Amino acid sequence: MIIPNETKRKEIVDLLIQAYWMEVETVASYIANSINPDGVRAKEIKNSLAADITAELGHAQLFGKRIKELYGRVPGSMEIRPNQKSLQPAEDPTDIVHVIKGVIEAEQGAINHYRKIIETCEGTDYVTADMVTTILADEEGHLREFEGFLKEYEKGGR
């Protein structure tokens, strides 16, 4: 057994499954939000989201692989419990600020969850902690990028 404490192993696997779903849900929302927005100002946001899809999908795959390595089972689509309401496409396809704020909220949620995983792994599962730390750095970069977009949009500039 990789983690001798069964309770701790299960706790980590459960947190990884939640992270896996967060990434899968983000991929679906990023696809929608990289297609739906309209307008000249939307192009940069759409392009950024389209590029981030690959990274987020890669994160989901890493989480899935680690779940399996820890003797867990990667769940199928019937088990998803979506909760990223802020990432749903805007009714107005020109409402780019809605998209940006949704990304910021989702990235901050991921960052908070990944920090919790790292803390839970402390002293027990260094491999998972290392993997999640790397993913955390990616998410912090995404967050910073979209915070910059929001500042620009709030100023009314381009």
N, C-alpha and C positions, 0 to 999 in steps of 0.2 A: 504494500500500500504506500503510495506516494506521501500522503499525509496520514500519520498514524492515528490522529484524533478524529474519529468518525464524525462527531458533531461539528468540528471546525471545518472538515472537508465538505460536509453538506452545506454549511453556511456559505462557504466560498463558492461552491457550485451554484447555489441559488442566486448569489449576487452576480455571478458570471452569466447566468441565464437571463437575468434582468438586463444586464449590459448588452447581451446579444440582441435581445428584442429592441432595445433602444436604438441600436445601430440599424437593424433591419427596418424599423419604422422610419428612421431618419432617411434611409435610402429611398423609400417609397415617396416620402414627402419632398425630398430634394429633386427627385425625378419630376414630380408634378410642378414644383416651383421653378424648375429650370425650363419648363415648357410653357406654362400658363401666362406668365406676365407679358404685358404688352407695353410698347413704347420704347423710345430711344434710350431713356434712362435705365430701362430694365436689362439691357444687353449685358452689362458688366456683371450684374448680380446673377443673371441666368448662366453666364459662362463660368462664374466662380462655383456656383452650385453644381453644374454639370461636371466640373473637374473634381469636386469634393465627393461625388458619388462613389468613385473608385476607391478613395481612401476609406470612406465609411463602410463600404462593402468589405474591404480588406480587414477592417476592425472586427466586423461581425464574424468573418471567417476565423480570425485569430481567437476570438472568444469561443466559438464553437469547437475549435480544435482543443483548446485548453479544457473546456467542459468535458470532452471525451477523455482526455488524458487523466483527468481527476475522477474517472469512473462514473461520470454523469452521462445523461442522454440529451443530445441536442434536440429541442422540440421542433415540431412541424408547424405549418401555418395555421392549423386549427387551434393552436394554443396561444396565439398572439392576443395580447390585451393592450390595444393601442391607448396612448394617453397624451400624445403630443398635440393637443388642441391648437396651440399657437402656430404650429407649422402647417395647418390646413390652408390650402390655397385661398386667397382673398376673393371675395365676391366681385370686387372691382379689379380687373386684371392690370390696372395701372397703379394700384396701391403697393408700391415697392417697399415702402416703410413697413407695412404689415409683414412682408416676407422677411425683411432684415431683422425685425424684432423677434419673429418666430425662430429664426436661426439662432439668434443670441440666447433666447430662452432655452432652446434645446441643447446648445453647446454648454451653457452654464449648468444645466441639469446633468449632462454627461460628466462634466468635470467634477461636480459634487459627488456623483455616484462612484466615479473611478477613484476618488480620494478615499471614499469609504471602503472600497475593495482593498486598496493598498494598506490602509490601517488594519483591516481585518486579517490580512496576510502577514502582518508584522510578526516576526519571530517564528513563523510556521511555514509559509509558502513563498519563498524568495523568487521562484520562477514566475509565478503569477504576478507578484508585486512588480517585478522588473518589466514584464510584458505590458501590464496596465500603465506603468509609469511612462513607457514609450508612447502608448496610445494617448495618455493624458497630455503629453507635450503636443501631439497633433491637434487635439481638441482645443487646447489653449491658443494655438496658432489660428485655428478657424475662428474662435471667439474674437480674438484681437482684430482679425481682418474685417469681420462684420461690425464690430464696434466702430472701426474707422469708416466703413460705409455709412453707418447711421449718423455719425458726426457730420459727414459731408451732406447727407440728405437733409438733416435738420437745419443746416445752414442755408439750404436751398441752392447749393452749388453743385457743380458736377466736376 
